[in-house]
Amino acid sequence: MTNDPKETRRDFVTSVTTGIAAAAVASAANLEINETDVEIKTPDGTCDAAFIHPKSGSHPGVIFWTDVFSLRPSMREMGKRLAAEGYAVLIPNIYYRVSKAPQYPDASNVNFQTELPKLNPLRASINAAGAVEKDAPAFAAFLDSQKEVNKSKKIGTQGYCMGGPLVFRTCASVPDRVGAGATFHGGGLVANNANSPHLLIPKMHSQMLIAIAATDDKNQPDAKDKLKEAFDEAHLKAEIEVYTGTYHGWCVPDMPKQGNGDSTYNKPDAERAWGRLLVLYKSALA
């Protein structure tokens, strides 16, 4: 990425119907957790995934969509952190149609441009028409079949980078089961075609959190306004914020550095975004 986020002003937009609290929530009791590798049958095959949950009790389920580098240790660590807050977290290998995870055990030194020949067919497998629409119901059904999941609670879903549109497609595919969706530096949420993720908003029944990188906002400054308008028209609660001084990918610890040597990961703003996620889940999955 070449844009300097320092040149982008802070822009905060919230839906007029938003009911999400303004203050970040404190961490829960740091519950002990279990992590297991599971396989989930879908209409297109068998998806390998990580299922991470507190050792005792039943809890709201969460479908966790990774970034372009798919299921790997950094994503598992984020899933463990969320599980310790009291959630049963499913992290699928988004590329299971092509290969088992991890495709990238450590993304920190990956050169995105030179990896495109490998990444393009991987991305095509999950971005194909109907792929998430098959996967999301299967993942929700898996969660609902687990004793660690409280089926009286709504399911949450979150996604990073290319996982952002997958969140939108999940919320629209299982609207009566998914109560909250969150995207962090989600790519391509608003596009000029009939398949744009934001056009799915009328099909959703979930509260939403959209955390936008400053560089993404600079490249597409009208996206936040189109999202706000769409959420307002659908009468959905949505928090939409541009995080000042952030690069695309700022929430993921093992993101490759920028071309100028800057760290992509921004811990202070990643922590603030994480706090907003916990506020959302506490509100919408109760």
PAZAPA-4460 file (N, C-alpha, C; in steps of 0.05 Angstrom, whole numbers, plus 32768, in hexadecimal, padded with zeros to 4 digits):
% residues 286
    n_x    n_y    n_z   ca_x   ca_y   ca_z    c_x    c_y    c_z   seq   type   mol
   8011   7FE8   8000   8000   8000   8000   8011   8019   8000     1      M     A
   8008   802D   7FF2   8019   8045   7FF0   800D   805D   7FFD     2      T     A
   7FF3   805C   8005   7FE7   8073   8011   7FF1   8077   802D     3      N     A
   7FF4   808F   8035   7FFC   8096   8050   7FE4   809C   8061     4      D     A
   7FDD   808B   8075   7FC5   808F   8085   7FC6   80A9   8095     5      P     A
   7FDE   80B4   8099   7FE0   80CD   80A8   7FD3   80E4   8099     6      K     A
   7FD0   80E1   807F   7FC4   80F6   8070   7FA5   80F5   8071     7      E     A
   7F9A   80E0   807D   7F7D   80DD   807D   7F72   80E6   8097     8      T     A
   7F5E   80F8   8096   7F52   8102   80AF   7F41   80EC   80BC     9      R     A
   7F3D   80EF   80D6   7F2C   80DD   80E4   7F0F   80E2   80DC    10      R     A
   7F01   80CD   80D5   7EE6   80D0   80CD   7ED5   80BB   80DB    11      D     A
   7EC2   80C3   80EA   7EB2   80B1   80FA   7E95   80B4   80F2    12      F     A
   7E88   809E   80EB   7E6D   809E   80E2   7E5E   8089   80F1    13      V     A
   7E47   808F   80FC   7E36   807B   8108   7E1A   807D   80FD    14      T     A
   7E0D   8066   80FB   7DF1   8066   80F3   7DE0   8075   8108    15      S     A
   7DCC   8083   80FF   7DBA   8091   8112   7DAC   807D   8124    16      V     A
   7DAB   8064   811C   7D9D   8050   812C   7DAF   8041   813E    17      T     A
   7DC9   8049   813E   7DDC   8039   814E   7DD5   8039   816B    18      T     A
   7DD8   8021   8177   7DD3   801E   8193   7DEB   8013   81A1    19      G     A
   7E01   8011   8193   7E1A   8006   819F   7E26   801A   81B2    20      I     A
   7E2D   8010   81C9   7E38   8022   81DE   7E52   802E   81D4    21      A     A
   7E58   8046   81DF   7E70   8055   81D6   7E89   804C   81E3    22      A     A
   7E87   8041   81FB   7EA0   803A   8209   7EA8   801D   8203    23      A     A
   7EC2   8018   8202   7ECC   7FFD   81FE   7EC7   7FED   8217    24      A     A
   7EC2   7FD3   8214   7EBD   7FC3   822B   7ED7   7FB8   8236    25      V     A
   7ED7   7FB3   8250   7EEF   7FA7   825C   7EF0   7F89   8256    26      A     A
   7F07   7F7E   8257   7F0A   7F61   8251   7EFB   7F51   8266    27      S     A
   7EF0   7F3A   825D   7EE3   7F28   826F   7EF7   7F19   8280    28      A     A
   7EEF   7F02   828B   7EFF   7EF5   829F   7F15   7EE4   8294    29      A     A
   7F1C   7EE7   827A   7F32   7ED7   826E   7F2D   7EB9   8273    30      N     A
   7F18   7EB0   8268   7F0F   7E94   826D   7F24   7E81   8261    31      L     A
   7F26   7E6A   826E   7F37   7E55   8262   7F2A   7E4A   8249    32      E     A
   7F3A   7E43   8235   7F2E   7E3C   821C   7F39   7E21   8212    33      I     A
   7F2A   7E15   81FF   7F32   7DFE   81F0   7F34   7E05   81D2    34      N     A
   7F48   7DFA   81C5   7F4A   7DFE   81A8   7F4C   7DE3   819B    35      E     A
   7F3B   7DDE   8187   7F3B   7DC5   8178   7F3A   7DCA   815B    36      T     A
   7F46   7DB8   814B   7F44   7DB9   812E   7F2C   7DA8   8126    37      D     A
   7F1B   7DB3   8116   7F02   7DA5   810E   7EFF   7DA4   80F0    38      V     A
   7EED   7D94   80E6   7EE6   7D93   80CA   7EC8   7D96   80C7    39      E     A
   7EC0   7DA6   80B5   7EA4   7DAD   80B1   7E9B   7DA6   8095    40      I     A
   7E86   7D97   8092   7E7C   7D90   8078   7E6C   7DA8   806D    41      K     A
   7E73   7DAF   8054   7E64   7DC4   8046   7E5B   7DB8   802B    42      T     A
   7E4A   7DC6   801D   7E41   7DBD   8003   7E58   7DBA   7FEF    43      P     A
   7E6F   7DC7   7FF4   7E86   7DC5   7FE2   7E9D   7DB4   7FEC    44      D     A
   7E99   7DA7   8003   7EAF   7D96   800C   7EB2   7D96   802A    45      G     A
   7ECA   7D93   8034   7ED0   7D93   8051   7EE3   7DA9   8058    46      T     A
   7EDA   7DBA   806A   7EE9   7DD2   8072   7EF8   7DCC   808C    47      C     A
   7F12   7DCF   808B   7F22   7DCE   80A4   7F20   7DE9   80B2    48      D     A
   7F1E   7DE8   80CD   7F19   7E00   80DC   7F24   7DFD   80F8    49      A     A
   7F27   7E13   8106   7F2D   7E14   8123   7F14   7E1B   8132    50      A     A
   7F0E   7E0B   8147   7EF7   7E11   8159   7F03   7E16   8174    51      F     A
   7EFF   7E2F   817E   7F0B   7E38   8197   7EF5   7E43   81A9    52      I     A
   7EF4   7E39   81C2   7EDE   7E40   81D4   7EE7   7E3D   81F1    53      H     A
   7ED8   7E4A   8203   7EDE   7E46   821F   7EDB   7E29   8227    54      P     A
   7EEA   7E21   823B   7EEA   7E04   8243   7ECF   7DFC   824F    55      K     A
   7EC0   7E0E   825A   7EA7   7E07   8267   7E91   7E19   825E    56      S     A
   7E78   7E10   825F   7E61   7E20   8258   7E5B   7E21   823B    57      G     A
   7E46   7E2F   8234   7E3F   7E33   8218   7E3D   7E51   8213    58      S     A
   7E45   7E5A   81FB   7E4A   7E76   81F6   7E41   7E7D   81DA    59      H     A
   7E3E   7E97   81D4   7E37   7E9F   81B9   7E4C   7E96   81A5    60      P     A
   7E43   7E8C   818E   7E56   7E84   8179   7E5F   7E9B   8168    61      G     A
   7E77   7E99   815C   7E82   7EAD   814A   7E8E   7EA0   8133    62      V     A
   7E88   7EA9   811B   7E95   7EA0   8102   7EAA   7EB6   80FC    63      I     A
   7EC3   7EAD   80FC   7EDA   7EC0   80F9   7EE6   7EBC   80DD    64      F     A
   7EE3   7ED0   80CC   7EEE   7ED0   80B1   7F09   7EDD   80B1    65      W     A
   7F1D   7ECF   80A7   7F38   7ED9   80A7   7F3D   7EED   8090    66      T     A
   7F55   7EF8   8090   7F5E   7F08   8079   7F67   7EF5   8062    67      D     A
   7F74   7F00   804F   7F7C   7EF1   8037   7F8F   7EDB   803D    68      V     A
   7F9E   7EDC   8053   7FB1   7EC7   8059   7FA5   7EAF   8069    69      F     A
   7F8C   7EB0   806D   7F7C   7E9A   8078   7F83   7E91   8094    70      S     A
   7F7B   7E79   809B   7F7E   7E6F   80B6   7F9C   7E69   80BC    71      L     A
   7FA6   7E75   80D2   7FC3   7E73   80D9   7FC6   7E7A   80F6    72      R     A
   7FDE   7E77   8101   7FE1   7E7C   811E   7FD7   7E98   8127    73      P     A
   7FDC   7EAD   8118   7FD3   7EC7   8122   7FB4   7EC9   8124    74      S     A
   7FA6   7EBC   8111   7F89   7EBC   8112   7F80   7EAA   812A    75      M     A
   7F8D   7E94   812F   7F86   7E84   8146   7F8A   7E93   8160    76      R     A
   7F9F   7EA3   8162   7FA3   7EB2   817A   7F8D   7EC7   817E    77      E     A
   7F84   7ED3   8169   7F6D   7EE6   816B   7F54   7ED7   8174    78      M     A
   7F50   7EBF   8168   7F39   7EAF   8170   7F3A   7EA6   818D    79      G     A
   7F52   7EA0   8197   7F55   7E98   81B3   7F4E   7EB0   81C5    80      K     A
   7F57   7EC7   81BD   7F51   7EDF   81CD   7F33   7EE4   81CF    81      R     A
   7F26   7EE0   81B9   7F09   7EE4   81B9   7EFB   7ECF   81C9    82      L     A
   7F04   7EB6   81C6   7EF8   7EA0   81D6   7EFB   7EA5   81F4    83      A     A
   7F11   7EB0   81FC   7F16   7EB6   8218   7F03   7ECB   8223    84      A     A
   7EF6   7EDA   8211   7EE2   7EEE   8218   7EC6   7EE1   821B    85      E     A
   7EC3   7EC8   8214   7EAA   7EBA   8218   7E9B   7EB5   81FE    86      G     A
   7EAA   7EAE   81E8   7E9E   7EA7   81CF   7EA9   7E8D   81C4    87      Y     A
   7E98   7E7F   81B5   7EA0   7E66   81A8   7EA6   7E6D   818A    88      A     A
   7EC0   7E6C   8183   7ECA   7E78   816B   7ED1   7E63   8156    89      V     A
   7EC6   7E66   813E   7ECD   7E54   8128   7EDC   7E64   8113    90      L     A
   7EF5   7E5B   810E   7F06   7E68   80F9   7F0A   7E55   80E2    91      I     A
   7EFC   7E57   80CD   7EFF   7E45   80B6   7F17   7E4B   80A5    92      P     A
   7F21   7E37   8098   7F35   7E3A   8083   7F25   7E43   806A    93      N     A
   7F26   7E5D   8064   7F16   7E67   804E   7F1C   7E5B   8033    94      I     A
   7F34   7E4E   8031   7F3C   7E43   8018   7F3A   7E24   8017    95      Y     A
   7F29   7E19   8027   7F27   7DFC   8029   7F21   7DEE   800F    96      Y     A
   7F14   7DFD   7FFC   7F0E   7DF1   7FE2   7F27   7DEB   7FD2    97      R     A
   7F3D   7DF8   7FD9   7F56   7DF6   7FCA   7F6B   7DE6   7FDA    98      V     A
   7F6F   7DEE   7FF4   7F84   7DE1   8004   7F7E   7DE4   8021    99      S     A
   7F8B   7DD4   8031   7F89   7DD6   804E   7F9A   7DEC   8059   100      K     A
   7F92   7DF7   8070   7FA1   7E0C   807D   7FB8   7DFF   808E   101      A     A
   7FCD   7E0E   8094   7FD1   7E2A   808D   7FDF   7E2D   8072   102      P     A
   7FD4   7E3E   8061   7FE2   7E45   8048   7FF9   7E58   804D   103      Q     A
   7FF6   7E68   8062   800A   7E7C   806A   800E   7E7B   8088   104      Y     A
   801F   7E6B   8093   8023   7E69   80B0   802A   7E84   80BD   105      P     A
   8038   7E95   80AE   8040   7EAF   80B8   803F   7EC3   80A1   106      D     A
   802C   7ED6   80A3   8028   7EE9   808D   803B   7F00   808D   107      A     A
   804B   7F03   80A3   805A   7F1C   80A7   806E   7F22   8091   108      S     A
   8079   7F0D   8085   808D   7F11   8070   8084   7F0C   8054   109      N     A
   806A   7F09   8051   805F   7F03   8036   805F   7F1C   8025   110      V     A
   8068   7F19   800C   8066   7F2E   7FF8   804D   7F29   7FE8   111      N     A
   8039   7F3A   7FED   801F   7F36   7FE2   8020   7F35   7FC3   112      F     A
   802F   7F46   7FB7   8030   7F47   7F9A   803C   7F2E   7F8E   113      Q     A
   8051   7F24   7F99   805E   7F0C   7F8E   804D   7EF3   7F95   114      T     A
   803C   7EF5   7FA8   802B   7EDE   7FB0   8011   7EDC   7FA0   115      E     A
   800B   7EF1   7F8F   7FF2   7EF1   7F81   7FEC   7ED8   7F71   116      L     A
   8000   7ECC   7F63   7FF9   7EB4   7F54   7FEE   7E9E   7F66   117      P     A
   7FF7   7E9D   7F7F   7FEC   7E89   7F91   7FD2   7E92   7F9E   118      K     A
   7FD1   7EAC   7FA4   7FBA   7EB7   7FB2   7FA1   7EB8   7FA1   119      L     A
   7FA4   7EBE   7F87   7F8D   7EC3   7F76   7F7A   7EAB   7F75   120      N     A
   7F84   7E93   7F70   7F71   7E7C   7F70   7F66   7E76   7F8B   121      P     A
   7F75   7E7C   7FA0   7F6A   7E78   7FBB   7F53   7E8B   7FC0   122      L     A
   7F58   7EA4   7FBA   7F43   7EB8   7FBE   7F2A   7EB2   7FAD   123      R     A
   7F2F   7EA9   7F95   7F19   7EA3   7F83   7F07   7E8E   7F8F   124      A     A
   7F12   7E7B   7F9E   7F02   7E65   7FA9   7EEE   7E6E   7FBD   125      S     A
   7EF4   7E81   7FCE   7EE1   7E8A   7FE1   7ED0   7EA2   7FD7   126      I     A
   7EDA   7EB0   7FC4   7ECB   7EC7   7FB9   7EB8   7EBF   7FA2   127      N     A
   7EB8   7EA6   7F9B   7EA6   7E9C   7F86   7E89   7EA0   7F8E   128      A     A
   7E78   7EA6   7F7B   7E5C   7EAA   7F80   7E51   7E91   7F8F   129      A     A
   7E44   7E96   7FA5   7E37   7E81   7FB4   7E48   7E73   7FC8   130      G     A
   7E62   7E78   7FC9   7E74   7E69   7FDB   7E6D   7E6E   7FF8   131      A     A
   7E6C   7E87   8000   7E66   7E8E   801C   7E49   7E86   8022   132      V     A
   7E38   7E89   800E   7E1C   7E82   8012   7E18   7E64   8018   133      E     A
   7E2B   7E54   8010   7E2B   7E38   8018   7E3A   7E34   8033   134      K     A
   7E50   7E42   8036   7E60   7E3E   804E   7E53   7E49   8067   135      D     A
   7E48   7E61   8066   7E3E   7E6D   807F   7E28   7E5D   808C   136      A     A
   7E14   7E52   807E   7E01   7E41   808C   7E0D   7E28   8098   137      P     A
   7E21   7E1D   808A   7E2F   7E05   8094   7E3E   7E0B   80AE   138      A     A
   7E4B   7E22   80AE   7E5A   7E2A   80C6   7E48   7E31   80DD   139      F     A
   7E31   7E3E   80D7   7E1E   7E44   80ED   7E12   7E2A   80F8   140      A     A
   7E0C   7E17   80E6   7E01   7DFD   80EF   7E16   7DEE   8100   141      A     A
   7E2F   7DF0   80F8   7E44   7DE3   8108   7E44   7DEF   8124   142      F     A
   7E44   7E09   8126   7E45   7E16   8140   7E2C   7E0D   8151   143      L     A
   7E15   7E0D   8144   7DFD   7E06   8153   7DFC   7DE9   815B   144      D     A
   7E0D   7DD8   8150   7E0E   7DBC   8158   7E22   7DB7   816F   145      S     A
   7E30   7DCC   8177   7E44   7DC8   818C   7E38   7DD0   81A8   146      Q     A
   7E3E   7DBF   81BC   7E34   7DC4   81D7   7E40   7DDE   81E2   147      K     A
   7E57   7DE6   81D8   7E63   7DFF   81E2   7E56   7E18   81D8   148      E     A
   7E43   7E15   81C5   7E36   7E2D   81BA   7E1A   7E2F   81C5   149      V     A
   7E14   7E47   81CF   7DF9   7E4D   81D9   7DE7   7E55   81C2   150      N     A
   7DD6   7E43   81BB   7DC5   7E47   81A3   7DAF   7E5C   81A8   151      K     A
   7DAB   7E64   81C1   7D97   7E79   81C6   7DA2   7E95   81C1   152      S     A
   7DBD   7E96   81BD   7DCA   7EAF   81B6   7DCF   7EB1   8198   153      K     A
   7DCF   7EC9   818E   7DD6   7ECD   8172   7DF3   7EC7   816C   154      K     A
   7DF9   7EC1   8154   7E15   7EBD   814B   7E21   7ED8   8142   155      I     A
   7E3A   7EDC   8147   7E49   7EF3   813D   7E5B   7EEA   8126   156      G     A
   7E63   7EFD   8116   7E77   7EF7   8101   7E89   7F10   80FD   157      T     A
   7EA2   7F0B   80F9   7EB5   7F20   80F5   7EC9   7F19   80DF   158      Q     A
   7ED4   7F2D   80D2   7EE6   7F27   80BC   7EFA   7F3E   80B8   159      G     A
   7F11   7F36   80AD   7F28   7F48   80A9   7F30   7F49   808C   160      Y     A
   7F35   7F62   8082   7F3D   7F66   8066   7F28   7F58   8054   161      C     A
   7F30   7F44   8044   7F1D   7F37   8032   7F08   7F28   8041   162      M     A
   7F0B   7F24   805B   7EF7   7F18   806B   7EDF   7F2B   8070   163      G     A
   7EE2   7F44   806B   7ECC   7F57   806F   7EB4   7F51   805E   164      G     A
   7EB8   7F4E   8043   7EA1   7F47   8033   7E95   7F2C   803A   165      P     A
   7EA5   7F19   8045   7E9B   7EFF   804D   7E88   7F03   8065   166      L     A
   7E8E   7F16   8076   7E7C   7F1C   808C   7E61   7F25   8081   167      V     A
   7E61   7F37   806E   7E48   7F41   8062   7E38   7F2A   8056   168      F     A
   7E46   7F19   8048   7E38   7F02   803B   7E2E   7EEE   8050   169      R     A
   7E3C   7EEC   8066   7E32   7EDB   807C   7E19   7EE6   8089   170      T     A
   7E1A   7F00   808F   7E03   7F0D   809C   7DEA   7F0B   808A   171      C     A
   7DEE   7F0C   8070   7DD8   7F0B   805D   7DCE   7EEE   8058   172      A     A
   7DE1   7EDB   805C   7DDA   7EBF   8056   7DCC   7EB1   806D   173      S     A
   7DD2   7EBA   8086   7DC6   7EAD   809D   7DBB   7EC4   80AF   174      V     A
   7DA9   7ED4   80A4   7DA0   7EEC   80B2   7D92   7EE8   80CD   175      P     A
   7D84   7ED2   80CF   7D75   7ECD   80E7   7D86   7EC1   80FD   176      D     A
   7D9E   7EB9   80F6   7DB0   7EAD   810A   7DC6   7EC0   8113   177      R     A
   7DCF   7ED1   8100   7DE6   7EE3   8105   7DDB   7EFE   8110   178      V     A
   7DE5   7F05   8128   7DDB   7F1E   8134   7DEF   7F35   8134   179      G     A
   7E08   7F2F   812C   7E1C   7F44   812C   7E31   7F3E   8117   180      A     A
   7E3A   7F52   8109   7E50   7F4F   80F6   7E64   7F66   80F8   181      G     A
   7E7E   7F60   80F6   7E93   7F74   80F9   7EA7   7F70   80E3   182      A     A
   7EAF   7F86   80D6   7EC4   7F85   80C3   7EDA   7F98   80CA   183      T     A
   7EF3   7F8F   80C7   7F0B   7F9F   80CD   7F1C   7FA2   80B4   184      F     A
   7F20   7FBB   80AC   7F2D   7FC1   8092   7F23   7FAE   807C   185      H     A
   7F09   7FAB   807B   7EFC   7F9A   8067   7F00   7FA5   804B   186      G     A
   7F09   7F94   8038   7F0E   7F9E   801D   7EF6   7F99   800B   187      G     A
   7EEE   7FAD   7FFC   7ED9   7FAA   7FE8   7EBD   7FA8   7FF3   188      G     A
   7EB7   7FB5   8009   7E9C   7FB4   8014   7E89   7FC3   8002   189      L     A
   7E93   7FD7   7FF4   7E82   7FE7   7FE1   7E8F   7FE6   7FC6   190      V     A
   7E81   7FDB   7FB3   7E8C   7FD9   7F97   7E76   7FE2   7F84   191      A     A
   7E7F   7FE9   7F6C   7E6D   7FF2   7F57   7E63   7FDC   7F45   192      N     A
   7E58   7FC7   7F52   7E4D   7FB1   7F42   7E36   7FA5   7F52   193      N     A
   7E27   7F93   7F44   7E0F   7F88   7F50   7E15   7F75   7F67   194      A     A
   7E2F   7F6D   7F6A   7E36   7F5A   7F7F   7E43   7F68   7F97   195      N     A
   7E41   7F82   7F98   7E4E   7F91   7FAE   7E43   7F87   7FC9   196      S     A
   7E55   7F81   7FDC   7E4B   7F78   7FF7   7E37   7F8B   8004   197      P     A
   7E3A   7FA5   8000   7E28   7FB8   800E   7E0B   7FB5   8004   198      H     A
   7E07   7FAA   7FED   7DEC   7FA6   7FE3   7DDE   7F8F   7FF1   199      L     A
   7DEC   7F80   8002   7DE0   7F6A   8011   7DD5   7F74   802C   200      L     A
   7DDA   7F8D   8033   7DD1   7F98   804C   7DB3   7F94   8051   201      I     A
   7DA2   7F98   803E   7D85   7F95   8043   7D7D   7F78   804C   202      P     A
   7D8F   7F65   8046   7D89   7F49   804E   7D93   7F42   806A   203      K     A
   7DA1   7F55   8077   7DAD   7F4F   8091   7D99   7F56   80A7   204      M     A
   7D9D   7F49   80BF   7D8E   7F50   80D7   7DA2   7F55   80EE   205      H     A
   7DBA   7F5C   80E8   7DCF   7F5D   80FC   7DD8   7F7A   8102   206      S     A
   7DE2   7F7E   811B   7DF0   7F97   8121   7E0C   7F95   8115   207      Q     A
   7E17   7FAC   810D   7E30   7FAB   80FD   7E45   7FBF   8108   208      M     A
   7E5E   7FB7   8105   7E75   7FC8   810B   7E87   7FC7   80F3   209      L     A
   7E8C   7FDF   80E7   7E9D   7FE1   80D0   7EB5   7FF3   80D7   210      I     A
   7ECC   7FE7   80DB   7EE5   7FF6   80E2   7EF6   7FF9   80C8   211      A     A
   7EFA   8011   80C0   7F06   8017   80A5   7F22   8022   80A9   212      I     A
   7F35   8017   8099   7F50   8021   809A   7F51   803D   808C   213      A     A
   7F63   804E   8096   7F66   8069   808A   7F6E   8067   806D   214      A     A
   7F80   8054   8067   7F88   8052   804B   7F71   8049   8039   215      T     A
   7F60   8038   8043   7F49   802F   8033   7F35   8046   802F   216      D     A
   7F32   8056   8044   7F20   806D   8042   7F2B   8081   802E   217      D     A
   7F45   8084   802D   7F51   8097   801A   7F4C   808E   7FFE   218      K     A
   7F4E   8074   7FF9   7F4A   8069   7FDE   7F2C   8069   7FD6   219      N     A
   7F1A   8067   7FEA   7EFE   8066   7FE3   7EEE   8076   7FF8   220      Q     A
   7EF0   8090   7FF8   7EE5   80A1   800D   7EC7   80A0   800F   221      P     A
   7EB9   8098   7FFA   7E9C   8098   7FFB   7E90   807E   8005   222      D     A
   7EA1   806A   800A   7E97   804F   8012   7E89   8051   802D   223      A     A
   7E94   805F   8040   7E88   8061   805B   7E6C   806E   8059   224      K     A
   7E69   8082   8047   7E4F   808F   8045   7E3A   807D   8038   225      D     A
   7E43   806D   8024   7E30   805A   8018   7E28   8044   802B   226      K     A
   7E3B   803B   803C   7E35   8027   8050   7E21   8033   8064   227      L     A
   7E26   804B   806E   7E14   8057   8081   7DF8   805A   8076   228      K     A
   7DF6   8063   805D   7DDC   8066   8050   7DCE   804B   804E   229      E     A
   7DDC   8036   8046   7DD0   801C   8043   7DC6   8011   805E   230      A     A
   7DD7   8014   8073   7DCF   800A   808D   7DB7   801A   8097   231      F     A
   7DB7   8034   8093   7DA0   8044   809C   7D86   803C   808E   232      D     A
   7D88   8037   8074   7D70   802F   8065   7D66   8014   806E   233      E     A
   7D78   8003   8077   7D70   7FE8   8080   7D68   7FE8   809E   234      A     A
   7D6B   8000   80AB   7D65   8003   80C8   7D75   7FEF   80D9   235      H     A
   7D8F   7FED   80D2   7DA1   7FDD   80E1   7DB4   7FEE   80F1   236      L     A
   7DBA   7FE6   810A   7DCE   7FF4   811A   7DE9   7FEF   810F   237      K     A
   7DF8   8004   810A   7E13   8001   80FF   7E26   8017   8109   238      A     A
   7E3D   800E   8110   7E53   8021   8118   7E67   8020   8102   239      E     A
   7E6D   8037   80F6   7E80   8039   80DF   7E95   804E   80E6   240      I     A
   7EAE   8045   80E7   7EC3   8058   80EF   7EDC   8054   80DE   241      E     A
   7EE8   806A   80D6   7F02   806A   80C9   7F17   806F   80DF   242      V     A
   7F2A   805C   80E1   7F3E   805E   80F6   7F56   806E   80EB   243      Y     A
   7F5A   8085   80F6   7F6F   8097   80ED   7F8B   808B   80EF   244      T     A
   7F9B   8090   80DA   7FB7   8087   80DB   7FBB   8069   80D8   245      G     A
   7FA7   805B   80CE   7FAA   803E   80CB   7FAD   8035   80AE   246      T     A
   7FBC   8020   80AA   7FBE   8013   8090   7FAA   7FFC   808E   247      Y     A
   7FA4   7FF5   8076   7F94   7FDD   8071   7FA2   7FC5   807D   248      H     A
   7F95   7FB7   8090   7FA1   7FA0   809D   7FA9   7FA6   80BA   249      G     A
   7FA2   7FBD   80C5   7FAE   7FC6   80DE   7FA6   7FB5   80F6   250      W     A
   7F92   7FA5   80F4   7F89   7F96   810B   7F97   7F7A   810E   251      C     A
   7FA6   7F72   80FB   7FB1   7F57   80FA   7FCF   7F57   8101   252      V     A
   7FD8   7F4A   8116   7FF4   7F4D   811F   8009   7F44   810B   253      P     A
   8003   7F30   80FA   8019   7F27   80E8   8016   7F31   80CB   254      D     A
   8009   7F49   80C9   8008   7F55   80AE   8024   7F5D   80A5   255      M     A
   802A   7F59   808B   8044   7F63   8080   8046   7F81   8084   256      P     A
   805F   7F8B   8086   8063   7FA8   8088   805D   7FB6   806E   257      K     A
   8059   7FD0   8070   8055   7FE0   8059   806F   7FE3   8048   258      Q     A
   806C   7FEB   8030   8083   7FEF   801F   8097   8003   8029   259      G     A
   808D   8016   8039   809F   802A   8045   80AB   8021   805F   260      N     A
   80A6   8008   8067   80B1   7FFE   8080   809F   8001   8098   261      G     A
   8089   8010   8096   8077   8014   80AC   806A   7FF9   80B4   262      D     A
   8064   7FF6   80CD   8055   7FDF   80D6   8038   7FE3   80CE   263      S     A
   802D   7FCE   80C2   8010   7FCF   80BB   7FFF   7FCC   80D4   264      T     A
   8007   7FB9   80E5   7FF9   7FB5   80FE   7FFC   7FCD   8110   265      Y     A
   7FE5   7FD6   811A   7FE4   7FEE   812C   7FD7   7FE6   8146   266      N     A
   7FE7   7FDE   8159   7FDC   7FD2   8172   7FC8   7FE4   8180   267      K     A
   7FCD   7FFE   8185   7FBA   800E   8193   7F9F   800F   8185   268      P     A
   7F9F   8013   816B   7F85   8014   815D   7F79   7FF8   8159   269      D     A
   7F8A   7FE3   8158   7F7F   7FC8   8157   7F71   7FC2   8171   270      A     A
   7F7C   7FCB   8188   7F70   7FC6   81A2   7F55   7FD6   81A4   271      E     A
   7F55   7FEE   8199   7F3C   7FFD   819A   7F27   7FF0   8189   272      R     A
   7F2E   7FE6   8172   7F1B   7FD8   8161   7F11   7FBE   816E   273      A     A
   7F23   7FB1   817C   7F1C   7F98   818B   7F07   7F9F   81A1   274      W     A
   7F0C   7FB5   81AE   7EF9   7FBE   81C2   7EDD   7FC3   81B7   275      G     A
   7EDD   7FCF   819F   7EC3   7FD4   8192   7EB5   7FBA   818B   276      R     A
   7EC5   7FA5   8182   7EBA   7F8B   817C   7EAC   7F7F   8195   277      L     A
   7EB9   7F81   81AC   7EAE   7F76   81C4   7E94   7F85   81CC   278      L     A
   7E94   7F9F   81C8   7E7B   7FAE   81CD   7E65   7FA4   81BC   279      V     A
   7E6B   7FA0   81A2   7E56   7F97   818F   7E4B   7F7C   8198   280      L     A
   7E5D   7F69   819D   7E54   7F4E   81A4   7E44   7F4E   81BE   281      Y     A
   7E4D   7F5D   81D1   7E3F   7F5F   81EB   7E23   7F69   81E7   282      K     A
   7E20   7F7C   81D4   7E06   7F88   81CF   7DF4   7F76   81BE   283      S     A
   7DFF   7F6B   81A9   7DEF   7F5E   8194   7DEB   7F40   8199   284      A     A
   7DFD   7F33   81A8   7DFC   7F16   81AB   7DF1   7F0E   81C7   285      L     A
   7DE8   7F22   81D6   7DDE   7F1C   81F1   7DC4   7F0B   81F0   286      A     A
***
